[in-house]
Every structure is written in structure tokens, then in C-alpha cells.
Amino acid sequence: MTTAAPLTPAGLRATARVHAVADGRGGTALPLLAGEGPLALRRTRGTPAEAGVMLVGAMSAPLGGDHLTVEATAGPGARLALASAAATLALPGRGGEPARYDVHLTLEDGAAVRWLPEPLVSVRGSDLRVHTRVRLAPTARLLLREEQVLGRCGEVPGLLRSRLTAIRGDRPLLDQELTCGPGAPGGWDGPAGLAGHRALGQLLVVEPAFAQSPPTAGVLGEFAAVTPLAGPAVLVTALAPDALRLRELLDQAARTYGPPSGA
């Protein structure tokens, strides 16, 4: 279901909501699937155990001043795969206000979620603040990918502030923030920062089995690092010259560390 989103003087407000529950027959049902404005949701074919949902952009967003939110909850034992149909373009607004894009994922006991959106492209003149928040039960499993592309072809980027927060049980698992583009702290594009790369991303895998067999720190290629976290989780961060090479690196990481599709 998609409904109209409220438009305020500061911009558009829209929320997409997904709730997945185990159906008692080895599968996953979606009792709630509701989107507003530019956040349209479509069911997709999943595996016998996993429900699939596609986020489809129904209009250009986020513009400056917009506030978009995606909220997804996977109940006990539910399996959910979330993806987007196309890249998200952060665009400048008329008044110069920043845009916000929030993602809230909640995973209850025994749930498994794959959040694999297409890249976010920071367009020249835009100002976007992204915050992804994840809360996981200790027995939950997560495969989360984030990709940012700084500017379109031959274009300088806008200002992008991205934060990822993950809490497992009652303990923080990860809380990191990155700021890139005009207005970011000095050195963001220097040798100690992105070193001229225009695509960056990360893959977060939370897997209870890592408690017995944790991944080891290492590298994937020249500009990708594997970092075990203080919990049954691993974070892979990568830099690349373009979105294609970035996806190759993160796909390799997902094959190495991620759970099988629908597991």
C-alpha cells in the first residue's frame, strides 16, 4: 500500500514500514507493508523461508528539506530480504536545507535480515544526513550493505554525513560516522582519507556462529579492510574508483562472511 506523503514548508515527510513474521509453516509473512510518497514498497519473490521486499522510488527524493524514513521489523524467526530498485540520488533543494534519510531495523529472537540497497549518490549542491540504526536480539542475524558514490560522472559531490549504529542485546556493537564533500572536516579526500576515491562502502555481518569461530582481520584487495568487532560480527570497509568496483569488493565479502540467501 502506498499513500500520499505530507508536504511541509521545510520539505516532504515520508515513511515506509515493513513488518515480517514467521508464518508457522516455515515461511515468512508480511502483515504490514506500507509506503508513503516516494517510498513505494513491492513484494518480491523470495525463498521458501524468506520474504522479499523491494523499495521503489516513486519520485525524485530526497531533495533538500525532505525527511525520509524506512522502518522494518523482523519478528521472532522471521526471514526478510530488503532491497531497492535503483540508486538513490541526494538532490539539492530550493532553500538550501539539508535532507535526512533514516533507516531503522529491528531484529527479534532468531530473525534474519538482509538489507541490500542500491548505492546512494551524493549530487553536487546536495546536503544529506543518513543514519541507519539497527537493534538486534542476541540470536538474530544480519547482512547489511551500504554504498555511497560521491558525485555523478565528472561531478563534484555534495555534502554527505552518514552514520551507522548497531546495538546487539543491550550492548553497542558499532557506532561510526563519516562526512564527505564540501564543508566536511579538512583532509576527508586526502591520503589519510579517501585518497581520491569516489565510491565507498561497508558490509556489516552479524552472525551468532562467529562467537565460536570469529573471522580474522585482513584485507580484500588494496583498499578493503576486514575488521572483526567486539561481538559475533565483522565489518568490511572498502574504497573504489567507481560503483562497479565497489560492488565487486562487497559482493566478494558477502560470499566470504555472509549467511547464504534465505538462511
C-alpha positions, 0 to 999 in steps of 0.5 A: 500500500502506498499513500500520499506523503505530507508536504511541509514548508521545510520539505516532504515527510515520508515513511515506509514500514515493513513488518515480517513474521514467521508464518508457522509453516516455515515461511515468512509473512508480511502483515504490514507493508506500507509506503508513503510518497516516494517510498513505494514498497513491492513484494518480491519473490523470495525463498521458501523461508524468506520474504522479499521486499523491494523499495521503489522510488516513486519520485525524485527524493530526497531533495533538500528539506525532505525527511525520509524514513524506512522502518522494518521489523523482523519478528521472532524467526522471521526471514526478510530480504530488503532491497531497492530498485535503483540508486538513490540520488541526494538532490539539492533543494530550493532553500538550501536545507539539508535532507535526512534519510533514516533507516531503522531495523529491528531484529527479534529472537532468531530473525534474519535480515538482509538489507541490500540497497542500491548505492546512494549518490551524493549530487553536487549542491546536495546536503544529506544526513543518513543514519541507519540504526539497527537493534538486534536480539542476541540470536538474530542475524544480519547482512547489511550493505551500504554504498555511497558514490560521491558525485555523478560522472565528472561531478563534484559531490555534495555534502554527505554525513552518514552514520551507522549504529548497531546495538546487539542485546543491550550492548553497542556493537558499532557506532561510526560516522563519516562526512564527505564533500564540501564543508566536511572536516579538512583532509576527508579526500586526502591520503589519510582519507579517501585518497581520491576515491569516489565510491565507498562502502561497508558490509556489516555481518552479524552472525551468532556462529562467529562467537565460536569461530570469529573471522580474522582481520585482513584485507580484500584487495588494496583498499578493503579492510576486514575488521572483526568487532567486539561481538559475533560480527565483522565489518568490511570497509572498502574504497573504489574508483567507481560503483562497479568496483565497489560492488565487486569488493562487497559482493566478494565479502558477502560470499566470504562472511555472509549467511547464504540467501534465505538462511 
